[in-house]
Amino acid sequence: MAQIPNLDNAPLNLTHLREQSQKELVNILKNIRGKKCLVVDPKLSGSISLIIQTAILKDQGVELRHLSAETIQTDCSKVVYLVRSQLSLMKYISSHIHNDISKGLQREYFLYFVPRRSVACEKILEEEKVHNLLTIGEYQLYTVPLDEDVLSFELDLSSKECLVDGDTSSLWHIAKAIHKLEFSFGVIPNVRAKGKASVRVADILNRMQAEEPVNSPDVVVPEINTVILLDREVDMVTPMCTQLTYEGLLDEFLHISNGSVEVDASMMGGQQEGKKMKVPLNSSDKLFKETRDLNFEVVVQILRQKATSMKQDYTEVTSNSQTVSELKDFVKKLNSLPEMTHLTTITSKSSFLGQLDMEHTIIEAQSFDMCLEYIEELIHKQEPLVTVLRLLILFSVTNSGLPKKNFDYLRREILHSYGFEHMVTLKNLEKAGLFKKQETKTNWLTVKRALQLVIEDTDTANPNDIAYAFSGYAPLSIRLVQHAIRSGWRPIEEILKLLPGPHSETKRGRFSSSASFDTLQGAATNVDKVADGRRSLVLVVFIGGVTFAEISALRFLSSQEGMAYDLIVGTTKIVSGHSLTETFVGKMDDL
């Protein structure tokens, strides 16, 4: 299981949040006496590993298993299922129970839904005639701290569910997660929302506060000053671009999952070829914390400097009598470097550089025909479908769709090259508005100019703008956050109207009657500082996912001189262009 991140330096008391979740799970297991087999939904195991160590679970007499169609092999007489509310998983559980009954095994079954039970799931259990054999409860895990400034609501399909399936149940979960934070840190006085889903979450949050109020004493200043809610749909350009921060590139090529990355042991200095090992990636690692948010070009230079200083360290280690633990630390330091060198080989390839050039050409809205030809060539070369779709989405979104002739042609070429089962994929993308026929003139050029999204001659080594994270492109999402914090959204109201979905600004609790909060920094001083003099907080919530490069850009904003706020990120899931596009890829049986 992944290393649990150290949260001591978090701007909020996230350790308390994690301990609460840990305690709830331990209590569930404690109440089921004796040895038990804990069968965990594989999609949940990563989240659970960031909340609680395996050793603590074993102390509760737990035997761990992953839920699958396979029957559970265990001698335990008590089986505890920990699952998301997914209909397919109910079939697995029912088949396990039927299988046990057919073998004459007598067991007690417990089912805990994460974060809450669903009527549809229980209906399946009733139809399968196993509902009465299960003790059913909830493990209300709404928020998982991934790092000291990142919270995940672990809703990996929310974008597709909202945009394609018309299923908005994830929005209730997001509002619930924020409301639970309010019980720990006070009512958030200011809410800004942009996008259909975000405005809906803001409404649900207000309704939750009316039905189940958080009673903050008047003297206490809320720790979170503002929540900014942003739909991924508002900015689908940024995730489709290749991330150029170190952590972003690691995710692009090695796929970070629940705060760790799986690599060949040989890459990390291990001897066994082909053996995989998990490398935790969080702020607990000093070197990673130093490099994660930098543009990759800069990381390569830092790497060389570190290698030189490590040689000097080695001389000291060998010349002085060092303790065993100091030697271990030195070896650890050496081992944290190879994944960086692995990326340099990928990023120097001409295919990678060609893709970057094309992304920038699309963003700058130049050479429509050249972009079209490039995408066509990728299809004919049968490059991975997700690579093609990612560029196609970027092209379509910046052009408000494609002229009918081009749209029909590319659609036909994709089906011929990748198979007609992808009719579902193309239908999903069209429904989500990501690859469609052009009906209106694009307003991308207006948005790009007004918000200064393309910065020429970006200095990636000494950045003075968030554009460093994509080597010249300032992520639209983060530009909107920057405006919300520095001067409010009113000055850019006309631009906001050009972006998908409505926007809203509300004041809540005892602040609802106070003056306008156009500029957050213009707010009353007592709201700017929490009780012990720390900077107040802005929680930025991405509905539909956020990329590591966007998180890096937010950290850059937070570190700027004159910034009055600490920023903390909440997201349905950490995504990359690859993982986000993949959620729209359908199969024929989805029809």
ZAMARGU-4260 file (C-alpha; in steps of 0.2 Angstrom, whole numbers, plus 5000, padded with zeros to 4 digits):
<rodrens>
0) 5000/5000/5000 | 5006/5018/4996 | 5015/5028/5009 | 5003/5039/5019 | 5008/5057/5016
5) 5014/5068/5031 | 5001/5081/5033 | 5010/5091/5047 | 5013/5106/5036 | 4995/5107/5029
10) 4987/5124/5030 | 4971/5115/5037 | 4971/5102/5051 | 4970/5088/5038 | 4978/5076/5050
15) 4963/5077/5061 | 4952/5074/5046 | 4962/5058/5041 | 4962/5052/5059 | 4943/5054/5060
20) 4941/5043/5044 | 4953/5030/5051 | 4944/5030/5068 | 4927/5027/5059 | 4934/5012/5049
25) 4943/5005/5065 | 4926/5006/5074 | 4917/4997/5060 | 4929/4983/5061 | 4930/4983/5080
30) 4911/4980/5081 | 4913/4964/5071 | 4921/4954/5084 | 4934/4940/5080 | 4944/4936/5064
35) 4936/4943/5049 | 4940/4944/5030 | 4939/4962/5023 | 4935/4961/5005 | 4939/4978/4997
40) 4932/4985/4981 | 4949/4987/4970 | 4944/5005/4966 | 4944/5009/4984 | 4960/5001/4990
45) 4971/5015/4985 | 4960/5028/4994 | 4960/5016/5010 | 4979/5015/5009 | 4980/5034/5011
50) 4969/5034/5026 | 4975/5019/5036 | 4991/5007/5037 | 4989/4989/5033 | 4996/4985/5050
55) 4982/4994/5059 | 4969/4984/5049 | 4978/4967/5054 | 4978/4972/5072 | 4959/4972/5071
60) 4960/4953/5066 | 4958/4957/5047 | 4963/4946/5032 | 4963/4957/5017 | 4956/4953/5000
65) 4951/4962/4984 | 4933/4960/4977 | 4932/4951/4960 | 4921/4939/4952 | 4932/4925/4959
70) 4925/4917/4975 | 4934/4922/4992 | 4946/4909/4999 | 4946/4911/5018 | 4944/4902/5034
75) 4935/4917/5042 | 4917/4915/5047 | 4914/4933/5045 | 4916/4942/5028 | 4915/4961/5027
80) 4913/4970/5010 | 4919/4988/5008 | 4912/4994/4991 | 4906/5009/4981 | 4888/5009/4976
85) 4891/5001/4959 | 4878/4989/4953 | 4890/4977/4945 | 4898/4974/4962 | 4882/4968/4969
90) 4882/4954/4957 | 4899/4949/4963 | 4894/4949/4982 | 4878/4939/4978 | 4887/4926/4968
95) 4900/4924/4983 | 4885/4921/4995 | 4876/4909/4984 | 4893/4900/4981 | 4895/4898/5000
100) 4878/4892/5003 | 4880/4879/4989 | 4895/4873/4999 | 4886/4872/5015 | 4897/4886/5023
105) 4890/4896/5037 | 4896/4914/5037 | 4891/4931/5043 | 4891/4944/5030 | 4893/4963/5032
110) 4892/4976/5018 | 4898/4994/5020 | 4894/5006/5006 | 4907/5020/5003 | 4902/5034/5006
115) 4883/5030/5006 | 4871/5016/5002 | 4860/5016/4987 | 4842/5010/4984 | 4847/5003/4967
120) 4861/4992/4974 | 4850/4986/4988 | 4836/4981/4975 | 4848/4970/4966 | 4853/4961/4983
125) 4834/4959/4986 | 4832/4952/4968 | 4846/4940/4971 | 4838/4935/4988 | 4854/4939/4998
130) 4848/4956/5006 | 4842/4948/5022 | 4858/4938/5024 | 4868/4955/5025 | 4871/4967/5039
135) 4872/4984/5029 | 4880/5000/5034 | 4890/5015/5028 | 4908/5020/5029 | 4906/5039/5026
140) 4923/5042/5017 | 4919/5058/5007 | 4937/5066/5007 | 4954/5058/5005 | 4969/5070/5009
145) 4981/5066/4994 | 4994/5078/5001 | 4996/5093/5012 | 4986/5104/5000 | 4976/5092/4990
150) 4959/5083/4994 | 4951/5071/4983 | 4933/5066/4983 | 4937/5050/4973 | 4924/5052/4960
155) 4933/5046/4945 | 4918/5046/4933 | 4910/5062/4938 | 4914/5071/4921 | 4907/5058/4910
160) 4892/5054/4922 | 4887/5073/4921 | 4890/5077/4903 | 4885/5060/4895 | 4874/5050/4906
165) 4865/5065/4914 | 4869/5057/4931 | 4872/5071/4943 | 4872/5061/4959 | 4891/5065/4961
170) 4886/5083/4964 | 4877/5078/4980 | 4893/5069/4986 | 4904/5085/4982 | 4892/5096/4992
175) 4892/5084/5006 | 4911/5083/5006 | 4912/5102/5007 | 4899/5102/5021 | 4908/5089/5031
180) 4923/5101/5030 | 4913/5115/5037 | 4909/5105/5052 | 4927/5104/5056 | 4933/5121/5050
185) 4917/5133/5050 | 4905/5139/5038 | 4913/5145/5022 | 4907/5163/5020 | 4910/5166/5001
190) 4906/5154/4987 | 4910/5157/4969 | 4904/5145/4956 | 4907/5144/4937 | 4898/5130/4927
195) 4882/5121/4927 | 4888/5108/4940 | 4897/5120/4951 | 4882/5132/4952 | 4871/5116/4957
200) 4884/5111/4970 | 4883/5129/4977 | 4864/5127/4979 | 4865/5110/4987 | 4878/5116/4999
205) 4866/5130/5004 | 4852/5118/5006 | 4862/5107/5017 | 4867/5121/5028 | 4849/5126/5030
210) 4844/5107/5034 | 4859/5103/5044 | 4867/5119/5050 | 4885/5121/5055 | 4884/5132/5071
215) 4900/5143/5070 | 4901/5154/5086 | 4901/5172/5080 | 4918/5175/5088 | 4926/5161/5077
220) 4933/5167/5060 | 4930/5152/5048 | 4947/5144/5043 | 4941/5143/5024 | 4937/5161/5018
225) 4931/5156/5001 | 4927/5141/4990 | 4929/5143/4971 | 4919/5129/4962 | 4925/5126/4944
230) 4917/5114/4931 | 4930/5104/4921 | 4918/5108/4906 | 4923/5127/4908 | 4941/5123/4903
235) 4943/5107/4893 | 4958/5114/4884 | 4970/5113/4899 | 4969/5094/4903 | 4971/5090/4884
240) 4988/5099/4884 | 5003/5089/4889 | 5008/5094/4906 | 5026/5101/4907 | 5029/5101/4926
245) 5039/5087/4933 | 5025/5079/4943 | 5013/5082/4928 | 5025/5073/4916 | 5027/5058/4928
250) 5008/5057/4927 | 5007/5058/4908 | 5020/5044/4906 | 5020/5033/4922 | 5002/5037/4928
255) 5002/5042/4946 | 4989/5033/4956 | 4984/5037/4974 | 5000/5047/4977 | 5012/5034/4971
260) 5019/5028/4954 | 5023/5010/4949 | 5040/5007/4940 | 5052/4994/4936 | 5063/4990/4951
265) 5078/4991/4939 | 5074/5009/4936 | 5075/5013/4955 | 5092/5004/4957 | 5085/4987/4961
270) 5093/4971/4955 | 5077/4961/4949 | 5073/4964/4931 | 5054/4965/4927 | 5049/4967/4946
275) 5038/4982/4949 | 5040/4993/4964 | 5029/5007/4971 | 5037/5024/4973 | 5027/5036/4985
280) 5026/5054/4978 | 5021/5067/4990 | 5028/5081/5001 | 5036/5070/5013 | 5050/5067/5001
285) 5061/5083/5002 | 5069/5081/4985 | 5052/5078/4976 | 5044/5093/4986 | 5058/5104/4979
290) 5056/5098/4961 | 5037/5092/4958 | 5030/5109/4953 | 5045/5115/4942 | 5045/5115/4923
295) 5054/5099/4918 | 5068/5108/4908 | 5073/5116/4925 | 5072/5099/4934 | 5085/5092/4922
300) 5097/5106/4927 | 5093/5103/4946 | 5096/5085/4944 | 5114/5088/4937 | 5117/5099/4952
305) 5110/5086/4964 | 5121/5073/4957 | 5137/5083/4959 | 5132/5087/4977 | 5128/5069/4981
310) 5146/5064/4975 | 5152/5076/4988 | 5140/5068/5001 | 5147/5051/4996 | 5165/5057/5000
315) 5159/5063/5017 | 5149/5047/5020 | 5164/5036/5017 | 5177/5047/5025 | 5167/5049/5042
320) 5161/5035/5053 | 5142/5037/5049 | 5128/5028/5058 | 5118/5015/5048 | 5102/5026/5048
325) 5112/5040/5040 | 5119/5028/5026 | 5101/5022/5023 | 5096/5040/5021 | 5110/5043/5008
330) 5104/5028/4998 | 5086/5034/4998 | 5092/5051/4991 | 5101/5042/4977 | 5086/5031/4973
335) 5074/5046/4971 | 5083/5052/4955 | 5081/5038/4942 | 5063/5042/4938 | 5069/5059/4932
340) 5082/5052/4920 | 5069/5040/4913 | 5058/5055/4907 | 5072/5064/4899 | 5073/5051/4886
345) 5055/5052/4882 | 5054/5071/4881 | 5069/5072/4869 | 5060/5062/4856 | 5055/5071/4840
350) 5037/5063/4841 | 5035/5071/4859 | 5041/5088/4853 | 5030/5087/4837 | 5015/5084/4848
355) 5019/5099/4859 | 5021/5110/4844 | 5004/5105/4837 | 4996/5108/4854 | 5003/5126/4854
360) 4998/5129/4836 | 4980/5123/4840 | 4980/5134/4856 | 4986/5149/4846 | 4972/5146/4833
365) 4983/5146/4819 | 4984/5135/4803 | 4968/5126/4804 | 4972/5115/4789 | 4989/5110/4796
370) 4981/5104/4812 | 4968/5094/4803 | 4982/5086/4792 | 4992/5082/4808 | 4977/5073/4816
375) 4973/5064/4800 | 4991/5058/4799 | 4990/5051/4817 | 4974/5042/4813 | 4982/5034/4797
380) 4998/5029/4807 | 4986/5021/4820 | 4993/5030/4834 | 4984/5025/4851 | 4966/5031/4850
385) 4967/5041/4866 | 4982/5051/4859 | 4971/5055/4843 | 4955/5059/4853 | 4965/5071/4865
390) 4971/5081/4851 | 4954/5081/4842 | 4945/5087/4858 | 4958/5101/4859 | 4955/5105/4841
395) 4936/5104/4842 | 4935/5114/4859 | 4945/5129/4853 | 4936/5129/4836 | 4918/5127/4844
400) 4917/5111/4834 | 4922/5107/4817 | 4914/5111/4800 | 4902/5097/4795 | 4913/5091/4780
405) 4929/5089/4792 | 4918/5082/4806 | 4911/5069/4795 | 4927/5065/4787 | 4937/5063/4804
410) 4923/5053/4811 | 4923/5040/4796 | 4942/5039/4797 | 4942/5035/4816 | 4929/5021/4813
415) 4939/5014/4799 | 4955/5014/4808 | 4950/5009/4826 | 4934/4999/4823 | 4916/5003/4822
420) 4914/4999/4841 | 4920/5016/4843 | 4904/5023/4837 | 4899/5024/4856 | 4915/5033/4860
425) 4912/5047/4846 | 4893/5048/4852 | 4899/5051/4870 | 4911/5064/4865 | 4898/5073/4854
430) 4885/5072/4868 | 4898/5080/4880 | 4901/5094/4867 | 4919/5089/4865 | 4919/5083/4847
435) 4905/5090/4837 | 4899/5099/4822 | 4902/5118/4822 | 4886/5128/4824 | 4893/5145/4830
440) 4908/5155/4827 | 4922/5151/4840 | 4925/5164/4854 | 4942/5155/4859 | 4952/5170/4851
445) 4943/5183/4862 | 4945/5172/4878 | 4963/5169/4874 | 4967/5188/4872 | 4957/5194/4886
450) 4964/5182/4899 | 4982/5183/4891 | 4982/5164/4890 | 4997/5164/4878 | 5013/5171/4885
455) 5028/5173/4873 | 5045/5170/4879 | 5040/5162/4895 | 5055/5160/4907 | 5053/5143/4914
460) 5068/5144/4926 | 5062/5160/4934 | 5044/5161/4931 | 5033/5176/4934 | 5017/5169/4927
465) 5007/5152/4928 | 5011/5149/4910 | 5027/5141/4915 | 5018/5125/4919 | 5014/5122/4900
470) 5029/5132/4893 | 5019/5147/4887 | 5001/5143/4889 | 4993/5149/4905 | 4979/5137/4910
475) 4962/5145/4908 | 4955/5137/4924 | 4969/5144/4935 | 4968/5161/4926 | 4950/5162/4932
480) 4955/5157/4950 | 4968/5171/4949 | 4955/5184/4944 | 4943/5178/4957 | 4956/5180/4970
485) 4964/5196/4964 | 4950/5207/4957 | 4934/5197/4958 | 4925/5190/4943 | 4915/5206/4940
490) 4929/5214/4929 | 4929/5199/4918 | 4910/5196/4918 | 4909/5197/4899 | 4922/5184/4896
495) 4914/5172/4909 | 4898/5173/4898 | 4908/5166/4884 | 4913/5151/4893 | 4901/5136/4896
500) 4888/5137/4910 | 4882/5150/4922 | 4891/5158/4936 | 4886/5164/4953 | 4893/5172/4969
505) 4885/5171/4986 | 4889/5175/5004 | 4884/5163/5017 | 4881/5163/5036 | 4883/5178/5046
510) 4893/5186/5031 | 4878/5186/5020 | 4872/5203/5023 | 4890/5211/5023 | 4897/5222/5009
515) 4901/5214/4991 | 4917/5203/4990 | 4922/5208/4973 | 4941/5207/4978 | 4945/5194/4991
520) 4959/5205/4997 | 4947/5219/5000 | 4938/5209/5013 | 4938/5214/5031 | 4955/5211/5039
525) 4947/5199/5052 | 4941/5188/5038 | 4958/5188/5030 | 4967/5180/5045 | 4962/5165/5056
530) 4963/5166/5074 | 4982/5162/5076 | 4988/5175/5063 | 4990/5162/5048 | 4984/5167/5031
535) 4966/5163/5027 | 4962/5149/5015 | 4954/5148/4998 | 4947/5131/4993 | 4947/5128/4975
540) 4936/5114/4970 | 4937/5106/4952 | 4922/5096/4947 | 4927/5084/4934 | 4945/5083/4939
545) 4961/5093/4940 | 4979/5090/4933 | 4995/5090/4942 | 5001/5105/4932 | 4986/5115/4937
550) 4989/5111/4955 | 5007/5117/4952 | 5001/5133/4944 | 4990/5136/4960 | 5005/5133/4971
555) 5015/5145/4961 | 5000/5158/4963 | 5000/5155/4982 | 5019/5158/4984 | 5018/5175/4975
560) 5022/5191/4985 | 5007/5200/4990 | 4996/5185/4990 | 4985/5186/5005 | 4979/5168/5004
565) 4984/5150/5005 | 4976/5139/4992 | 4970/5121/4995 | 4963/5110/4981 | 4948/5099/4981
570) 4944/5088/4966 | 4933/5074/4961 | 4949/5065/4955 | 4967/5069/4949 | 4966/5067/4930
575) 4977/5069/4915 | 4972/5071/4897 | 4974/5053/4895 | 4964/5047/4910 | 4950/5060/4906
580) 4948/5055/4888 | 4948/5037/4892 | 4932/5039/4903 | 4923/5043/4887 | 4929/5028/4877
585) 4914/5016/4876 | 4911/4998/4871 | 4897/4992/4860 | 4888/4984/4875 | 4885/5002/4881
590) 4873/5005/4867
</rodrens>
